[in-house]
Amino acid sequence: MTYCFHVGICICLVLFQTTVMPYFNIFNGFYDLLSPFVIYLSLSHSLRQSIPVILFFGFVMDSLSGGPFGLYLTTYVWLYVGVRWMVTFLHVGDSFLLPFVVAAGVLLQNCIFIGTIAMFKPGTQFLSAAISTVTVQVLWAIFTGPIFLMFFNYSHNRLNRWRKKVFVKEN
């Protein structure tokens, strides 16, 4: 049931990101919506529950994007590992740190993207445009990232309460 929840949330995020967001100018420069979900998985769920979802949607995003295959998959895996590592040093259950955790995740994702572009096209002069895009995405992440994390957590808790209520009635 948890996998169905994760897949449903990710499908909704991918559909929203690819079909709705491009038509609104306010979302220009918005970060990848699956990044907060990967951060949520790394903060709240076990490796066994998280990795299949991360791998599957890494492949989905790689097939939807025009970039090199494996870019999103690699990014999501490193994002998961980075947040898990960060949890060992910080108490990220504190709501004050959540905006910075999401912002750091978006920054890590952009560093991987920029590094990949630099590796495939050496000598490309894109630094000023990349810095402004990354800055906008990090600012978006600081303000909207915790909202996404709280929404994912709230939705998952509601699903668990509903599941307990339904399955307790049957037994």
Number of C-alpha atoms within 10 A of each C-alpha: 9 12 12 10 14 19 16 12 17 19 15 13 16 19 12 13 17 13 10 11 14 13 10 8 9 9 14 13 15 19 24 18 18 21 22 25 24 26 25 23 24 22 17 15 12 10 12 8 15 19 18 12 18 25 16 13 21 22 18 15 19 18 14 12 13 8 14 12 15 15 18 27 19 18 21 25 15 16 24 25 15 16 22 16 12 14 15 9 8 12 11 17 11 8 11 10 15 21 22 19 22 28 26 18 26 27 19 17 23 21 15 18 16 16 12 15 15 14 11 10 10 9 8 10 10 11 10 9 10 14 13 12 17 21 15 15 21 25 18 19 29 19 14 15 28 22 15 17 22 14 13 20 16 12 14 16 12 12 15 14 11 12 13 12 11 11 9 9 8 7 5
